[in-house]
Amino acid sequence: MMRPTPDTCSCLVAAALLALAASATAQPATPVIVTDRPSFTNSPKVVGARMVQIEAGVATARDGTDAGTATRTSAPNTLVRLGMSSRVEFRLEMEGWIRASSGRPGREPESSASDLALAAEYQFARAEGLGVDLAVIAGATLPTGGSASTGNADPFARFVWNRPLGAASLGGTVNWSAPSADSERVRALDGSLVLGTPLRGAWSAFWEGVVRHQNVETDAATWLANAGVLRTFGSNLQLDAWVGRGLNDVAPDWRFGVGVGYRLRR
């Protein structure tokens, strides 16, 4: 029997190291976290199989009226996204605790828990194939809140898209919902367009226009402009800050907030 020589052992070790290096190179890098927040526009990209993504933050709106300054603050604005496959995720969403003040003298602020929304998202196209990411989200809000609750299960559906533009991206959302108001079912429609742009390093920004119809039969459209910055830390953590400005009389004057997104594997 021939005994391995030092040269043979060195070749075997080198071959093993090369195989390990090739294997490591072939492993796909973990993509950077993509969140729905802080923009109004949802992301068409699902979180992926066996992934859990938690997004939360604080938001405040201020609106000057003849009677004073009305305010509305909500926290923790939680969205939990459970990846079931490479194309499907389940979603649990809740504003949390809402505190609203009319700004009228002698009127105490009102506080209430919000309703809980349950939904599923299906991503049916990817930019790698068609040049655009496309998804639909469908679900319903459940009457789990306090005085802020509609008192009914209210269905909603969203169509979401996003197209890469080099290092930037352009996306949008069309939302339909049938919320309850004064014991009656109404139709609401929302739309948005958002431009995402890279900044320096792990920083990025977004610029967004939103139009909202709380009741398409009777209410005037609310026009909003939003902008914000995002900072990722590694692949699974993101912090954000944003500000919004009302563009017509029925829109709140200012909106702003901060938040966080974190992703982990189940």
C-alpha positions as CSV (number, residue, x, y, z in Angstrom):
1,M,0.0,0.0,0.0
2,M,1.3,3.4,-0.9
3,R,1.5,5.9,1.9
4,P,0.4,9.5,1.1
5,T,3.4,11.8,0.6
6,P,3.5,15.4,2.1
7,D,2.9,16.7,-1.5
8,T,-0.2,14.5,-1.8
9,C,-1.5,15.7,1.5
10,S,-0.9,19.3,0.6
11,C,-2.8,18.8,-2.7
12,L,-5.8,17.2,-0.9
13,V,-5.9,20.0,1.7
14,A,-5.7,22.7,-1.0
15,A,-8.5,20.9,-3.0
16,A,-10.7,20.8,0.2
17,L,-10.1,24.5,0.9
18,L,-10.9,25.4,-2.7
19,A,-14.1,23.3,-2.5
20,L,-15.2,25.1,0.7
21,A,-14.4,28.5,-0.7
22,A,-16.5,27.7,-3.9
23,S,-19.3,26.5,-1.7
24,A,-19.2,29.6,0.4
25,T,-19.2,31.8,-2.7
26,A,-22.2,30.0,-4.1
27,Q,-24.3,30.7,-1.0
28,P,-26.6,33.6,-1.8
29,A,-26.1,36.7,0.3
30,T,-28.9,37.6,2.7
31,P,-30.9,40.4,1.0
32,V,-31.2,43.6,3.0
33,I,-34.5,44.0,4.9
34,V,-37.4,45.6,2.9
35,T,-40.2,47.0,5.0
36,D,-43.7,48.4,4.4
37,R,-43.0,51.3,6.8
38,P,-42.7,54.2,6.9
39,S,-44.3,55.0,3.5
40,F,-48.0,54.7,2.9
41,T,-47.2,52.5,-0.1
42,N,-46.8,48.8,0.8
43,S,-43.9,46.7,-0.5
44,P,-44.8,44.0,-3.1
45,K,-41.9,41.9,-1.8
46,V,-42.8,39.2,0.7
47,V,-40.4,38.4,3.5
48,G,-39.7,34.9,2.4
49,A,-40.2,31.4,3.7
50,R,-39.7,30.8,7.4
51,M,-39.0,34.5,8.0
52,V,-40.7,36.7,10.6
53,Q,-40.6,40.5,10.2
54,I,-41.8,42.9,12.9
55,E,-42.3,46.6,12.1
56,A,-43.4,49.2,14.6
57,G,-43.3,53.0,15.3
58,V,-44.9,56.1,16.7
59,A,-46.9,58.5,14.5
60,T,-48.4,61.9,15.2
61,A,-50.7,64.2,13.2
62,R,-51.4,67.9,13.8
63,D,-54.1,70.0,12.2
64,G,-54.9,73.6,12.9
65,T,-58.6,74.4,13.1
66,D,-60.7,77.4,14.1
67,A,-61.1,75.9,17.6
68,G,-57.4,75.1,18.1
69,T,-54.9,72.4,17.1
70,A,-56.2,68.9,16.7
71,T,-53.8,66.1,17.3
72,R,-53.7,62.3,16.9
73,T,-51.0,60.0,18.2
74,S,-50.8,56.3,17.7
75,A,-48.3,53.6,18.9
76,P,-46.8,51.1,18.4
77,N,-48.3,50.8,14.9
78,T,-47.3,47.2,14.7
79,L,-47.1,45.0,11.6
80,V,-46.1,41.3,12.0
81,R,-45.3,39.6,8.7
82,L,-45.0,35.8,8.7
83,G,-43.4,34.3,5.6
84,M,-45.1,31.0,4.5
85,S,-43.3,30.5,1.2
86,S,-41.2,32.5,-1.3
87,R,-44.5,34.1,-2.6
88,V,-46.9,34.2,0.3
89,E,-47.0,35.9,3.7
90,F,-49.6,36.3,6.5
91,R,-49.9,39.7,8.1
92,L,-51.2,41.0,11.4
93,E,-51.5,44.8,11.7
94,M,-52.7,47.1,14.5
95,E,-52.2,50.8,15.2
96,G,-52.3,49.9,18.9
97,W,-53.2,52.8,21.2
98,I,-54.7,56.0,19.8
99,R,-54.9,59.3,21.6
100,A,-56.9,62.1,19.9
101,S,-57.6,65.6,20.8
102,S,-60.0,68.0,19.0
103,G,-58.2,71.1,20.3
104,R,-61.5,72.6,21.5
105,P,-61.3,74.3,24.9
106,G,-62.8,72.2,27.7
107,R,-62.7,69.0,25.6
108,E,-60.6,66.2,27.1
109,P,-58.5,64.0,24.8
110,E,-59.9,60.6,23.9
111,S,-57.9,57.4,24.0
112,S,-58.8,54.0,22.6
113,A,-57.3,50.7,21.3
114,S,-57.5,50.3,17.6
115,D,-58.9,47.4,15.5
116,L,-56.7,44.4,14.5
117,A,-56.3,43.7,10.8
118,L,-55.5,40.2,9.4
119,A,-54.4,39.7,5.8
120,A,-52.4,37.6,3.3
121,E,-50.1,38.9,0.6
122,Y,-49.3,37.0,-2.6
123,Q,-46.4,38.2,-4.8
124,F,-47.2,37.0,-8.3
125,A,-44.4,38.7,-10.3
126,R,-40.8,39.5,-9.6
127,A,-38.5,42.2,-11.1
128,E,-35.9,39.5,-12.0
129,G,-38.4,38.0,-14.5
130,L,-40.8,40.8,-15.6
131,G,-38.8,43.9,-14.6
132,V,-41.5,44.7,-12.0
133,D,-42.6,43.3,-8.6
134,L,-46.3,42.8,-8.3
135,A,-48.4,41.7,-5.3
136,V,-52.0,41.7,-4.0
137,I,-52.9,42.0,-0.3
138,A,-56.4,41.0,0.9
139,G,-57.8,40.9,4.4
140,A,-60.2,42.5,6.9
141,T,-60.1,44.6,10.1
142,L,-61.7,43.0,13.1
143,P,-63.7,44.9,15.8
144,T,-61.2,44.4,18.6
145,G,-60.7,48.0,19.5
146,G,-62.4,50.4,21.9
147,S,-64.2,53.6,20.9
148,A,-62.0,53.9,17.8
149,S,-63.4,50.6,16.5
150,T,-65.9,50.6,13.6
151,G,-67.7,47.8,15.3
152,N,-67.7,45.5,12.3
153,A,-65.4,43.3,10.2
154,D,-64.3,45.5,7.3
155,P,-62.8,44.0,4.2
156,F,-59.9,45.5,2.2
157,A,-57.8,44.7,-0.8
158,R,-54.6,46.3,-2.2
159,F,-52.7,46.1,-5.5
160,V,-49.0,46.9,-5.0
161,W,-46.2,47.3,-7.6
162,N,-42.6,48.4,-7.6
163,R,-40.1,48.8,-10.5
164,P,-36.3,49.2,-10.1
165,L,-34.8,52.2,-11.8
166,G,-31.1,51.5,-11.6
167,A,-30.2,52.1,-7.9
168,A,-33.6,53.8,-7.3
169,S,-37.1,52.4,-7.5
170,L,-40.6,53.6,-8.4
171,G,-43.7,52.0,-6.8
172,G,-47.3,52.5,-5.9
173,T,-50.4,51.2,-4.2
174,V,-54.1,51.1,-5.1
175,N,-56.3,50.4,-2.0
176,W,-59.9,49.5,-1.8
177,S,-61.8,49.0,1.4
178,A,-65.4,49.0,2.8
179,P,-65.2,50.4,6.3
180,S,-68.3,50.9,8.5
181,A,-69.3,54.5,9.3
182,D,-72.4,55.4,11.4
183,S,-73.7,51.8,11.1
184,E,-73.4,51.9,7.3
185,R,-70.9,50.4,4.9
186,V,-69.1,52.9,2.7
187,R,-66.5,52.6,-0.1
188,A,-63.0,54.0,0.3
189,L,-60.3,54.3,-2.3
190,D,-56.7,55.3,-1.8
191,G,-53.8,55.6,-4.2
192,S,-50.1,56.4,-3.9
193,L,-46.9,56.8,-5.9
194,V,-43.4,56.6,-4.2
195,L,-39.9,57.1,-5.4
196,G,-37.1,55.4,-3.4
197,T,-33.6,56.8,-3.8
198,P,-30.2,55.6,-2.3
199,L,-28.2,58.1,-0.3
200,R,-24.8,57.4,1.2
201,G,-23.8,54.0,2.5
202,A,-26.7,52.3,4.3
203,W,-28.9,55.4,4.1
204,S,-31.8,55.8,1.7
205,A,-34.8,58.1,1.2
206,F,-38.3,58.1,-0.2
207,W,-40.6,60.7,-1.7
208,E,-44.3,60.0,-1.9
209,G,-47.7,61.4,-3.0
210,V,-50.9,60.0,-1.6
211,V,-54.6,60.6,-2.4
212,R,-57.3,59.2,0.0
213,H,-61.0,59.0,-0.4
214,Q,-62.5,57.9,3.0
215,N,-66.0,57.8,1.3
216,V,-66.1,58.0,-2.5
217,E,-69.8,58.9,-2.4
218,T,-69.6,62.0,-0.2
219,D,-66.1,63.0,1.0
220,A,-63.6,65.2,-0.8
221,A,-60.2,63.6,-1.6
222,T,-57.3,64.1,0.9
223,W,-54.0,64.9,-0.7
224,L,-50.7,64.3,1.1
225,A,-47.0,64.5,0.5
226,N,-44.6,62.3,2.5
227,A,-40.8,62.0,2.7
228,G,-38.4,60.2,5.0
229,V,-35.0,58.6,5.5
230,L,-34.1,55.0,6.3
231,R,-30.9,53.5,7.8
232,T,-30.2,49.8,7.7
233,F,-27.8,48.0,10.2
234,G,-26.7,44.8,8.6
235,S,-29.3,42.8,6.7
236,N,-32.1,42.5,9.3
237,L,-32.5,45.8,11.1
238,Q,-33.8,49.2,9.8
239,L,-34.6,52.5,11.5
240,D,-36.6,55.3,9.9
241,A,-38.0,58.8,10.4
242,W,-40.5,60.5,8.2
243,V,-42.7,63.7,7.8
244,G,-45.9,64.3,5.9
245,R,-47.6,67.5,4.7
246,G,-51.2,68.0,3.9
247,L,-51.8,69.6,0.5
248,N,-55.4,70.6,0.8
249,D,-57.9,71.9,3.5
250,V,-59.3,68.4,4.4
251,A,-55.8,67.0,5.0
252,P,-54.0,67.2,8.3
253,D,-51.4,70.0,8.3
254,W,-48.5,67.8,9.4
255,R,-47.7,64.2,10.2
256,F,-44.5,62.7,11.4
257,G,-43.0,59.7,13.1
258,V,-40.2,57.3,13.7
259,G,-40.0,53.5,13.6
260,V,-38.0,50.3,13.4
261,G,-38.1,47.0,11.4
262,Y,-36.5,43.8,12.4
263,R,-36.3,40.4,10.6
264,L,-35.5,37.0,12.0
265,R,-35.8,33.3,10.9
266,R,-38.3,31.0,12.5
